[in-house]
C-alpha cells in the first residue's frame, strides 16, 4: 500500500470519528452555554394555569347556578393565588402590581366564602367575576397569560 492510500484511509477514519463525537456531544449554537429554566418560572406557570382554570370554572358554575361549586373553585383560586405570591421572584419588574392583583383575587374570593353556599348564585357571581378579572390581570403582568391565536 502506498503512503497516499494510507493517508486517505486515516483521514476518512478521522472524519468518521469526529462525526461520532459530534453526535454524542452536540455543541449548542450559543457557544456551549446551557440555559436552565428557572424552577420558579415552571412553578409559576403551573400555579398560574391552576388559578386561571379555577377562576374560569368558578364563573362558569355561576352561570349554571351552582353556588357550592363557586365557593369550592374560589377556595382553590385563593390557594393558587397564595402559592403564586409565595413563589414570585423579588426581581420581577411587575411583581408588586401582580401581588396587588393576586391580593384582590384573595379578597374577592373571601367575599364569596363569606356570602356562603346558601346564597343566591347570582349574588356570588359579582365577586367571582371580579376575582377572575384580577387573576387575568395578574397573569398578564407576569407574562403567563395564554393567548388564543385563531
KAURGI-V22167 format. One record per residue. N is the residue number from 1. SS is DSSP state (a for helix, b for strand, c for the rest). Layout:
# KAURGI-V22167
N|SS / N|SS
This chain:
# KAURGI-V22167
1|c / 2|c / 3|a / 4|a / 5|a / 6|a / 7|a / 8|a / 9|a / 10|a / 11|a / 12|a / 13|a / 14|a / 15|a / 16|a / 17|a / 18|a / 19|a / 20|a / 21|a / 22|a / 23|a / 24|a / 25|c / 26|c / 27|c / 28|c / 29|c / 30|c / 31|c / 32|c / 33|c / 34|c / 35|c / 36|c / 37|c / 38|c / 39|a / 40|a / 41|a / 42|a / 43|a / 44|a / 45|a / 46|a / 47|a / 48|a / 49|a / 50|a / 51|a / 52|a / 53|a / 54|a / 55|a / 56|a / 57|a / 58|a / 59|a / 60|a / 61|a / 62|a / 63|a / 64|a / 65|c / 66|c / 67|a / 68|a / 69|a / 70|a / 71|a / 72|a / 73|a / 74|a / 75|a / 76|a / 77|a / 78|a / 79|a / 80|a / 81|a / 82|a / 83|a / 84|a / 85|a / 86|a / 87|a / 88|c / 89|c / 90|c / 91|c / 92|c / 93|c / 94|c / 95|a / 96|a / 97|a / 98|a / 99|a / 100|a / 101|a / 102|a / 103|a / 104|a / 105|a / 106|a / 107|a / 108|a / 109|a / 110|a / 111|a / 112|a / 113|a / 114|a / 115|a / 116|c / 117|c / 118|c / 119|c / 120|c / 121|a / 122|a / 123|a / 124|a / 125|a / 126|a / 127|a / 128|a / 129|a / 130|a / 131|a / 132|a / 133|a / 134|a / 135|a / 136|a / 137|a / 138|a / 139|a / 140|a / 141|a / 142|a / 143|c / 144|c / 145|c / 146|c / 147|c / 148|c / 149|c / 150|c
